Amino acid sequence: MKRGAWLVLAAAVCWGTTGTAQALAPDGAQPASVGAARLAVGGAALLALAAGRGALYWGERWPLRATLVAAGSMAAYQLCFFAGVAKTGVAVGTIVAIGSAPLFAGVIGFLVRGERPGRRWAAATVLAVLGCSLLVAAGSSLHVDPVGMLLAASAGASYALFAVSSKGLLEDKPPEAVMAVVFILGALFLAPLLFTTDLAWLEQPRGLGVVLHLGLVTVAIAYTLFARGLRQMPVATAATLSLAEPLTAAMLGVFLLGERLTPIEISGILMIFAGLALVSAGPSARENVVDAGA
């Protein structure tokens, strides 16, 4: 497996701890405030990392449009995902959000960057999305809300737009600097939520521990790994590899929370593994990208 694929998979493993961490949050921790606090801590950590590695320079010019789109998309993802899950339930919201992200990434990557993921990516994405659907929906009481589904799909589109915009920034800037700037701006966009929601849960040691984990592991570490991997592959491929996130969440549920897998969930896991293996063994990024202006 190529190094870039391993980096994105490692990022997905970090993201997969999000659900378990949120489940351990104290009562009163609202999803919107958790998302805002997560970006604030993660953005600060990324800024410290970038400064420590000498990746940021005062007076350096940044592509304004791409930077604002990436930051705004990440902030929008937080709001749309949590709102979509609240409307239509965790199962449907998660399926729609994570399942639509690789599809949006494929379309946006082609229109903006001329990337052509190819048939192998399409087959791998279908396998992984179906596997995720089986894994997330098995044993759940499904509730389909049109508004919730629209919000969840918007979260998938926001994530894809973030990835495409970040890919352009990574061509000229260090990964640490790109993620630091994007997430600091994203945190500023969501900062008003910190003043309009109850943050009393942060005063508890468990609440503080949850936010530190979410900010440091699922943002600072995860997105640094993701950015380094994204530099080496098309956006659509990176988005498909990110589907290892629900796989990690399921494994944590088994080993840490004592959950048992049903035959349907096991089938979903095997399908995700097959899809990830297929896309990871594909041709290199250079073979998947149209060279003219990409």
C-alpha positions as CSV (number, residue, x, y, z in Angstrom):
1,M,0.0,0.0,0.0
2,K,1.3,3.5,-0.9
3,R,2.4,5.8,1.9
4,G,-0.3,8.4,1.1
5,A,-3.0,5.8,1.6
6,W,-1.6,4.8,5.0
7,L,-1.6,8.4,6.1
8,V,-5.3,8.9,5.2
9,L,-6.2,5.6,6.8
10,A,-4.4,6.7,9.9
11,A,-6.4,9.9,9.9
12,A,-9.6,8.0,9.5
13,V,-8.7,5.8,12.5
14,C,-8.4,9.0,14.5
15,W,-11.7,10.3,13.3
16,G,-13.3,6.9,14.2
17,T,-12.7,7.7,17.9
18,T,-15.1,10.7,17.7
19,G,-18.3,8.8,18.5
20,T,-16.8,6.9,21.4
21,A,-15.4,10.2,22.8
22,Q,-18.7,12.0,22.5
23,A,-20.5,9.1,24.2
24,L,-18.3,9.7,27.2
25,A,-19.1,13.5,27.3
26,P,-21.1,14.7,30.4
27,D,-24.8,15.4,30.2
28,G,-25.6,18.8,28.8
29,A,-22.9,18.7,26.1
30,Q,-24.8,19.9,23.1
31,P,-23.5,18.7,19.7
32,A,-23.1,22.3,18.4
33,S,-21.0,23.4,21.3
34,V,-18.9,20.2,21.2
35,G,-18.2,20.8,17.5
36,A,-17.3,24.5,18.1
37,A,-15.0,23.6,21.1
38,R,-13.4,20.8,19.0
39,L,-12.5,23.2,16.2
40,A,-11.2,25.8,18.7
41,V,-8.9,23.3,20.5
42,G,-7.8,21.6,17.3
43,G,-7.2,24.9,15.5
44,A,-5.0,26.2,18.4
45,A,-3.1,22.9,18.4
46,L,-2.5,23.1,14.7
47,L,-1.4,26.7,14.9
48,A,1.2,25.7,17.6
49,L,2.4,22.8,15.5
50,A,2.8,24.9,12.4
51,A,4.6,27.6,14.4
52,G,6.9,25.1,16.0
53,R,7.9,23.6,12.7
54,G,8.5,27.0,11.2
55,A,5.7,26.5,8.6
56,L,4.1,29.9,9.1
57,Y,5.7,33.2,8.0
58,W,4.4,36.6,8.8
59,G,3.4,38.6,5.7
60,E,3.1,35.4,3.6
61,R,0.4,35.7,1.0
62,W,-2.4,33.2,0.9
63,P,-4.9,32.4,-1.9
64,L,-7.9,34.2,-0.2
65,R,-10.7,32.4,-2.1
66,A,-9.5,28.9,-1.6
67,T,-8.6,29.5,2.1
68,L,-12.0,31.0,2.9
69,V,-13.8,28.2,1.0
70,A,-11.8,25.5,2.9
71,A,-12.4,27.1,6.3
72,G,-16.1,27.9,5.6
73,S,-16.7,24.3,4.3
74,M,-15.2,22.8,7.5
75,A,-17.3,25.0,9.7
76,A,-20.4,24.2,7.6
77,Y,-19.6,20.5,7.9
78,Q,-19.8,20.7,11.7
79,L,-23.1,22.4,11.6
80,C,-24.8,20.4,8.9
81,F,-23.6,17.0,10.2
82,F,-24.8,17.6,13.8
83,A,-28.0,19.2,12.7
84,G,-28.7,16.4,10.2
85,V,-28.1,13.7,12.7
86,A,-30.4,15.5,15.2
87,K,-33.2,15.6,12.5
88,T,-33.0,12.2,11.0
89,G,-31.1,10.1,13.5
90,V,-27.5,8.9,13.8
91,A,-27.8,6.0,11.4
92,V,-29.4,7.7,8.4
93,G,-27.5,11.0,9.0
94,T,-24.1,9.2,9.2
95,I,-24.8,7.0,6.2
96,V,-25.9,10.0,4.0
97,A,-23.0,12.2,5.2
98,I,-20.1,9.8,4.9
99,G,-21.6,8.0,1.9
100,S,-22.1,11.1,-0.2
101,A,-18.7,12.7,0.6
102,P,-16.7,10.5,-1.9
103,L,-19.3,11.0,-4.6
104,F,-19.3,14.8,-4.2
105,A,-15.4,14.7,-4.0
106,G,-15.3,12.8,-7.3
107,V,-17.6,15.3,-9.1
108,I,-16.0,18.5,-7.6
109,G,-12.5,17.1,-8.1
110,F,-13.3,16.5,-11.8
111,L,-14.9,19.9,-12.3
112,V,-12.4,22.0,-10.4
113,R,-9.1,20.1,-10.8
114,G,-9.7,17.8,-13.8
115,E,-9.2,14.6,-11.7
116,R,-10.5,11.4,-13.1
117,P,-10.6,8.7,-10.4
118,G,-11.5,5.9,-12.8
119,R,-13.5,2.6,-12.6
120,R,-11.4,1.1,-9.8
121,W,-12.3,4.1,-7.5
122,A,-16.0,3.8,-8.5
123,A,-16.1,0.1,-7.7
124,A,-14.2,0.6,-4.4
125,T,-16.5,3.5,-3.4
126,V,-19.6,1.5,-4.1
127,L,-18.3,-1.4,-2.0
128,A,-17.2,0.8,0.9
129,V,-20.4,2.9,0.9
130,L,-22.6,-0.2,0.9
131,G,-20.5,-1.7,3.7
132,C,-20.9,1.5,5.7
133,S,-24.6,1.4,5.2
134,L,-24.8,-2.1,6.5
135,L,-22.5,-1.4,9.4
136,V,-24.3,1.8,10.5
137,A,-27.9,0.8,9.8
138,A,-27.8,-2.8,11.3
139,G,-30.0,-3.0,14.3
140,S,-30.9,0.7,14.2
141,S,-34.3,2.1,14.1
142,L,-34.2,4.1,10.9
143,H,-36.0,7.4,10.7
144,V,-36.0,9.3,7.4
145,D,-36.5,13.0,7.6
146,P,-36.2,14.9,4.3
147,V,-34.7,18.0,5.9
148,G,-32.3,15.9,7.9
149,M,-31.2,14.0,4.8
150,L,-30.6,17.3,3.0
151,L,-28.5,18.6,5.9
152,A,-26.5,15.3,6.0
153,A,-25.9,15.5,2.3
154,S,-24.8,19.1,2.7
155,A,-22.3,17.9,5.3
156,G,-20.9,15.4,2.7
157,A,-20.7,18.2,0.1
158,S,-19.0,20.5,2.6
159,Y,-16.4,17.9,3.4
160,A,-15.7,17.3,-0.3
161,L,-15.4,21.0,-0.9
162,F,-13.0,21.3,2.0
163,A,-10.8,18.5,0.6
164,V,-10.7,20.0,-2.9
165,S,-9.9,23.5,-1.6
166,S,-7.3,22.2,0.7
167,K,-5.7,20.1,-2.1
168,G,-5.1,23.4,-4.0
169,L,-3.6,25.1,-1.0
170,L,-1.3,22.1,-0.4
171,E,0.4,22.5,-3.7
172,D,2.2,25.6,-2.5
173,K,2.0,25.5,1.3
174,P,3.2,23.1,4.0
175,P,0.5,20.7,5.3
176,E,0.8,22.0,8.9
177,A,0.4,25.6,7.8
178,V,-2.7,24.8,5.6
179,M,-4.5,23.0,8.3
180,A,-3.6,25.6,10.9
181,V,-4.9,28.5,8.9
182,V,-8.1,26.6,7.7
183,F,-9.0,25.4,11.1
184,I,-8.3,28.6,13.0
185,L,-10.6,30.4,10.5
186,G,-13.2,27.7,10.8
187,A,-13.1,28.0,14.6
188,L,-13.6,31.8,14.3
189,F,-16.6,31.2,12.1
190,L,-18.1,29.0,14.8
191,A,-17.0,31.1,17.7
192,P,-20.4,32.7,18.3
193,L,-21.8,29.3,19.2
194,L,-19.5,29.2,22.2
195,F,-21.3,32.3,23.6
196,T,-24.8,31.1,22.8
197,T,-24.7,27.5,24.3
198,D,-24.3,26.1,27.8
199,L,-20.6,25.3,28.4
200,A,-20.9,24.2,32.0
201,W,-20.0,20.6,30.9
202,L,-16.5,21.9,30.1
203,E,-15.9,22.6,33.8
204,Q,-16.0,18.9,34.5
205,P,-12.8,16.9,34.1
206,R,-14.5,14.4,31.9
207,G,-15.8,17.1,29.6
208,L,-12.4,18.8,29.4
209,G,-10.9,15.4,28.6
210,V,-13.4,14.8,25.8
211,V,-12.7,18.1,24.2
212,L,-9.0,17.8,24.4
213,H,-9.2,14.3,22.8
214,L,-11.5,15.6,20.0
215,G,-9.3,18.7,19.4
216,L,-5.9,17.1,19.6
217,V,-6.5,13.6,18.2
218,T,-9.5,14.0,15.8
219,V,-8.4,17.4,14.5
220,A,-4.8,18.3,15.0
221,I,-3.2,14.8,14.5
222,A,-5.9,13.5,12.1
223,Y,-5.9,16.4,9.7
224,T,-2.2,16.7,9.7
225,L,-2.0,13.1,8.6
226,F,-4.9,13.7,6.1
227,A,-3.2,16.7,4.6
228,R,0.0,14.8,4.0
229,G,-1.8,11.9,2.4
230,L,-4.0,14.2,0.3
231,R,-0.9,15.7,-1.3
232,Q,-0.1,12.3,-2.8
233,M,-3.5,11.3,-4.3
234,P,-6.7,12.6,-6.0
235,V,-9.3,14.1,-3.7
236,A,-11.9,11.4,-4.5
237,T,-9.5,8.6,-3.5
238,A,-8.7,10.3,-0.2
239,A,-12.4,10.7,0.5
240,T,-13.1,7.0,-0.2
241,L,-10.2,6.0,2.1
242,S,-11.8,8.2,4.8
243,L,-14.6,5.6,4.9
244,A,-12.4,3.6,7.3
245,E,-13.8,6.0,10.0
246,P,-17.0,4.0,10.7
247,L,-15.0,0.8,10.6
248,T,-12.8,2.1,13.4
249,A,-15.9,3.3,15.3
250,A,-17.4,-0.2,15.1
251,M,-14.2,-1.9,16.3
252,L,-14.0,0.5,19.2
253,G,-17.6,-0.4,20.1
254,V,-16.6,-4.0,20.2
255,F,-13.4,-3.8,22.1
256,L,-14.1,-0.8,24.4
257,L,-17.9,-0.8,24.9
258,G,-18.5,-4.5,24.8
259,E,-20.8,-4.4,21.8
260,R,-21.4,-7.5,19.7
261,L,-21.4,-7.6,15.9
262,T,-24.3,-9.1,14.0
263,P,-23.8,-11.1,10.8
264,I,-25.0,-8.0,8.8
265,E,-22.4,-5.8,10.5
266,I,-19.7,-8.3,9.9
267,S,-20.7,-8.3,6.2
268,G,-20.5,-4.5,6.2
269,I,-17.0,-4.6,7.7
270,L,-15.8,-7.1,5.1
271,M,-17.2,-4.9,2.3
272,I,-15.5,-1.8,3.7
273,F,-12.2,-3.8,3.9
274,A,-12.6,-4.9,0.3
275,G,-13.3,-1.4,-0.9
276,L,-10.4,0.1,0.9
277,A,-8.1,-2.6,-0.3
278,L,-9.2,-2.0,-3.9
279,V,-8.7,1.7,-3.9
280,S,-5.4,1.5,-2.0
281,A,-4.0,-0.9,-4.6
282,G,-5.0,1.4,-7.4
283,P,-2.7,3.3,-9.7
284,S,-0.8,6.3,-8.4
285,A,-2.2,9.8,-8.1
286,R,-0.3,10.9,-11.2
287,E,-2.1,8.3,-13.3
288,N,-5.5,9.5,-12.0
289,V,-5.1,13.2,-12.6
290,V,-5.4,15.0,-15.8
291,D,-2.1,16.9,-16.1
292,A,-3.3,20.0,-17.8
293,G,-3.7,22.6,-15.1
294,A,-4.6,20.1,-12.4
